[in-house]
Amino acid sequence: MFVWFADPLQAFAIRRFIFSKNTSKSLETRIFNRLGEIEPRDWDGLCARGSVAMTRDFWGVIERSGMNDFAYRYVIVYEGASAVAIAAVYTVTTDIAIFAPSFIRRVLDGIRKVFPSFLKWKMLECGTPITISSPPYIRVESASDEAIIDALNRELRALAKKERCLIIVVRDFEPNAQGLREHFRRHGYHWTDSLPNTYMDIRWSTPQQYQAAMRSYFRSKLNKHLKRNVDAGIRHELVDDFAPLADTLCAQWMEVHTHASEFQREVLTPTFYRELPARMGALAKVLLFYRGDALVGHALLLMDGAMLRWLYVGREVAQNDSLYIYVAEKVVETAILLGAKRLEMGLTTYAIKQDLGADVVPIKLAIRASWGLINPFVGLGYALLNKVPDPRPRQVFKSSADEVRAP
């Protein structure tokens, strides 16, 4: 059963009735072009169940920020008059070889001097563009994952064809969402690797307890870098209202982004730095790092329930020194002092984060072509162009036996 609604006042709106194999009730899906088109009670009722990264306030920041060529839409699944699931989707021009190893990257850089858009395609993605929300949709308990993924897939396929997007990507799936793999594979999606994330469980009441729990090698290594920064006059300050510094903070982030070798995609704007504290209030924080009176760097943070997310880092000058290690340790210290139970430390710079005690957590993507004929080759092509790191675990903290032997 299929019903199409065309509203000339909207750029794109779809309604479709979808029947799950597991239920006799029909699910109706609608795509909205702007947050303002959605009934707040529908969005808020669903997002109360999930991460702050799926709230209307957070998506208001994203929608208004003007990053890249992102064009956002929001899929809400209804059962009768009740909203039972929500997902955000967006089109964006992305490098299909975004995680390419260095030798492929060098080849691409040479080709792109002549053909700047080579292997940079307009893609349709489902997920959150600047952080991780796993799984990339929220549903009520009574709705099955199978039915929601069926509905979502149909809307993604239809929208990809309308927007002429060759590739559809659903992201991100951490270990808590690995059970969804078969539902996506049933629709022809390839389950492939993305850059892993890093997390630290916060088990200490004070920064002193955190350092005392470290093995002596890692503790002495950390303290050596901390001392260098203290001797250089580095100090830090945690603030909530950082909107007046938006232009400076964005310029610092751009300095790091421009010199990044592992991963580059979203390009932040001063509007993003202004909107985040305005809409998220005290949940958004920034650690400011000074050398004397000069602001030399920052770490952008977001409280998400019991978890502190480290979103971005910026520096006045991107260089290989001890400041980044100092920044990372102060992020850990801040998580402890704020009473967070978990710290998300983000993608890249794995060695430094592991030395501080972070665990590396794998992430998967579901990817397929909008054209069925070439879809069988998408998974293989993506895997050949991209290689993600797989760092070995490090035992940074003492075992129970070590703590017993400690004087």
Secondary structure, DSSP 8 states (H G I E B T S, - for coil): -------TTSS---EEEEE-TT-SSEEEEEEESSGGGS-HHHHHHHHTTS-GGGSHHHHHHHHHH--TT-EEEEEEEEETTEEEEEEEEEEEEEETTTT--HHHHHHHHHHHTT-TTTTEEEEEEES-SSS--SSSEEE-TTS-HHHHHHHHHHHHHHHHHHHT-SEEEEEEE-GGGGGGHHHHHTTT-EEEEEEEEEEEE---SSHHHHHHTB-HHHHHHHHHHHHHHHHTTEEEEEES--GGGHHHHHHHHHHHHHT-SS-------HHHHHHHHHHHGGGEEEEEEEETTEEEEEEEEEEETTEEEEEEEEESS--SSSHHHHHHHHHHHHHHHTT-SEEE--SS-HHHHHHTT-EEEEEEEEEEESSTTTHHHHHHHHHHH-----------B--HHHHHH--
